[in-house]
Amino acid sequence: FAGEVTPPGVELGSVIEAHGNAAGAATGAPVRTVAGHDTASAFAAAPLSGSHGAVLSSGTWSLLGVELSEPELGPEAAAFNLTNESGINGTTRLLRNVMGLWLVQECRRAWRAAGTDRDYDELQTLARRASPNVPVFDPDHPTLLRSGDMPARIAEVLAATGQPAPADSGELLRSILISLACKYRLVIEQLEQVADRRIDTVHAVGGGARNELLCQLTADLLDRPVLAGPVEATALGNVLVQALAVGELANLADLRRVAARSVSPRRFEPDSSHSAQDTYQRFLAVTGLVANRAVRTPA
């Protein structure tokens, strides 16, 4: 039922003719393990340069974490719902799963069904033009985990916290992006507490790194620079781990140097105004989430 568990970068054998024909791969081509799954490979490709960077794998979902030399198994990690996942070269990814741009995807689907179809560039423009003073909510609220009429569901969550629904689609989109950025800050604070380190930079990888407004809002809310890219981090991570396996790269530090030379991340500097910090405090107040704690305050 279960085969032998092997680490990334191990040659398992070669492609046999029957499977090679079906997959379009050359018979005899070597088969090597990579970093396990898409997020693991994306983390491998993040151009980290030290122990004070975090990685945000941003797409339909968000996976935000740091790389450690060993797992964090204490009660705080469990209380914050942080997970320990095996990484390359014996590392551990300490991370949290957070809602992502699926909320935007579901809103777009609802608007398309109602007769209005806009691409993601148009949606980002609407959000950029919207008022910055939009309502905020917990993007991980259980009401928002199911597919359906997402604009109506978000309005329901906002109403439960005494906030009005956004006035238009642009305000709704901006509300989603700001709320995601606020949740990222909460998770960063929890990661800093558990890993006992200051996180000074966030590397955004994956498709969500294309969303310039989300990257800027994240930098503002975190009060830390965000480096966006590579977008195709999973594919790059797969290639780099295979290069490590065949000896083209010597170690993890060598891999990261190649990753850094292979991409030109876009840097988003935080806005120094107080509005982002005020927004975060408002987010904590309306959601009942508490900074550096895993639970909501009692109603």
N, C-alpha and C positions, 0 to 999 in steps of 0.2 A: 504493500500500500504506500509506504513512504520510503523514498530513496535516501541515499546517503546525503547528508547536509554538507555542502562544500562552500567555502568562502568565495568572494569575488576574485576573478583573475586566475581561475584554475581551468586547465584544459581537460575536458571530459572525454574526448575521443574525436572522431571525425564523422562527417556526414556519409551515411550509407546511400546507395543508389536509389532505393525506393523512396526514401524520405527526401532526398535531394531533388528528385524530379518533381515531387509534389510541392516543394517549397521554393523551387527555382534556384536552389543552391548547388554549387558544384560538388559532385561526388568526391569525397576525400578531404573536403575543406575542414579545417579544425573547428571544433565546437568548444567555446570557452564560456565560463560563467561571467556575468557582469554583476552589477551592484544589486541585483535582486528584483527591483521593480522601478517604475518610472521616477518616483520621488527620490529613491536612493541614488539613482544615476544622476538626477538633477543636482542633488547635493554634492556629488563628486565633482561636477563641472563648475560649481560655484568658485569664483577666483578668490577664495579666502587667503589672507596673508598673515593671519595670526589667530590667537585664541579669543579675540574680542569682537569678532564678527558673528552675525547671525544670518541665517538663510531663510528667505521667504519663497517657497515654491508656490507660485501664484497662478491659479487657473480657475476651473470650476469650483475647486475647493482650495483652501489655503493651508499650507503646512509650514509652520514657523518654528525654527529650532536652532540649536547650536550643536557643534561637534565636540564630543568628549573622548577622553582616553578610556573611560570605563563607565558603566551604567550608574545612574543615580536612583537608588532604591529606597530612599527615605520616605517618611510619611508625607512630607510636603509635596514631593513629586506626585504621589498618589492623589493627594487632596486637590492638586491643581489639574488633575487629569492629564499629566504629561506622560508621554510614552518613551520607552527606550527601544531603539531599533538598531540592529546591527548594520554597521557601515563598512567601508573599505579599509583594508589594512588594520583590522581589529578595532576600529573606532566605533563609537556609539553616537547615534543621533538622538538627542533629547529634544522632543518636539511636542507640539500641540496641534491637533486638527481643528481648524476654524472654518467657518463658512467662507465661500469665495464668490466669484463672479457668477455663480449659478443664479443668484438673486437677480442679477441684470439679465441673464439669459431667459429666465422665466418671465420677467416683465416684458421683455421684447416679444416673447412668444404670445403673451396675452394681448399685447398691442397689435401684433400681426393678425391675430384671430379677429380683432375688432376692426380691421381694415387699415391699420397704419403700420407700414413696414419700413424701418430705418436700419441702416447698417451700424456697426459699432462705432465707427468714426463719427457719424451723425449723433449718436447717443452721447458720446463723450463731449461733443461740442455743446449739446443742450445742457449737460451737467456743468460744464465750465462756465456757461453764461448764467446759471441759476444763482440766486442769492446764497451767500455762504451761511446765512442764519437759518438752517433747516433743522427739522426735528431729528433726533438720534434714537437708536434702539439697539438691542442686543441682536446681532445678526445670527446668533446661534439659538434664538428663541425656538422652542419646539413647534410653534405654529408655522414657522417658515421652512421646516424640513421636508414638507411634502410638495410635490408639483401641483400646479393649479393657478388660480388667479392671484399671482403674487402681489400686484398693486393693492388689491383688496385686503390681502392678508397682512401686508405691512401696515396699512391703514388701521386694521384691527389691533395690531400690537401697539401702535402709537396711541390709539384711543384709550387703551387700557392703562397707559401711563399719563393720561391727561394731556396729550399733545394732538394738535390738529393734523390732518392728512396734508401732505405736500400739495401745493396749489396746482402743479402741472408735472409733466413727465420729467422735465429737467430738474426740478426740485427733488423729485422722488429719487432720481438717479444719484444726485449729489448726496442725498440723505443716506443712500446705501453705501456709497464710497467712504463718506466720513465715518459712518458707523463701523465699517470694516477696519478703517485706520485706528479708530478708538480701541477696538478689540485687539488689534495687533499690539498696541501699547500695553494693554493689560497683560497680555501673554509675555511680552518682553520683560516686564517687571517681575513676573513670576519666574521666568527663566533665569534672570539675574539673581534672584533670591536663592533658587535651588542650586544653580551652578556656582554660586559665589563668585561672580565675575561681572564686571561692567561691560555691557555691550555698546560699542561705539559706532558700529556701522551695520547696516542691513543690506544684504545682497538679494535683490528680487530676481528670480529666474522663472522661466516658463512663460506661457502666453500672457499672463497678467502683467508681465514687465512691459508690455506694449502700451498699457493704459497709463499714459503720462499723468493724468489727473490723480489717479489712485496712488501712483508713486510719490507725487508731490504732497498730497494730503498725508500719506504715511510718514514722510520726512517731517512734515510740520507737527503731526501729533506725537511722534516719537522724539522730536527735537534731536534727531540724529540724521546724518546723510543716508540716502538710499542710493545704491548703485544698481541700475537696472540692466540685466542681461547676464548670460545669454538667454535668448528666447527658446532656442532649441536645446535646452540644457540636457534633457534626457539623452538625446542622440549623441551629443558631445561627450557626456559622461560615459556612455557605453564604449565609445572609441578610445577614450583615455584609459579606462580600466583594461581594455584589451591590449593597449600599448604597454601598460604596466606588466601585464601577464607575460608578454613575449620579451621583456627586458629592454624595450625601447625607452622606458622611463624607469628610473632607479627606485623611487619611493614616492610616498604621498606628497612630500614637499615638492618634488620634481614635477609630479602631476599637476599640482596647483599652479606652479610657475608657467607651465604650458597652457593651462586653462586661462590664466591672466593674459598671456600673450596672444591667445586665439580670439579674444573678444575685446570690444571697446565699449565697456558699460557706460551708460548715460548717468551722470551724477545729478542727483536732486538734493539741493541744500535746504535745510529747514528754514521756514519763515520765522524771524525772530520776534514777531508780534505776540501779544498775550492771548489773542483770540483762540488759537488752537488749544492752549492750555485750559482756557475757560470752557471750551467745547468738551474737553475730556472730563472735567469735573462735572459738567452737566450730564454727560454720558453715564458716569458712575452713579449720579443721583437718580436718574430716571430708570436705570436698569436694575438698581439695587446691587450691582456688583461692587466689590470693594477692592481697591488696589492692594496687591500683595496677599490677597486671600482668594480662596477658591469658591466661596459660597456667597449667595446673595444675603443681604441684610434682611432680618425679619420684616414682614409687612406691618 
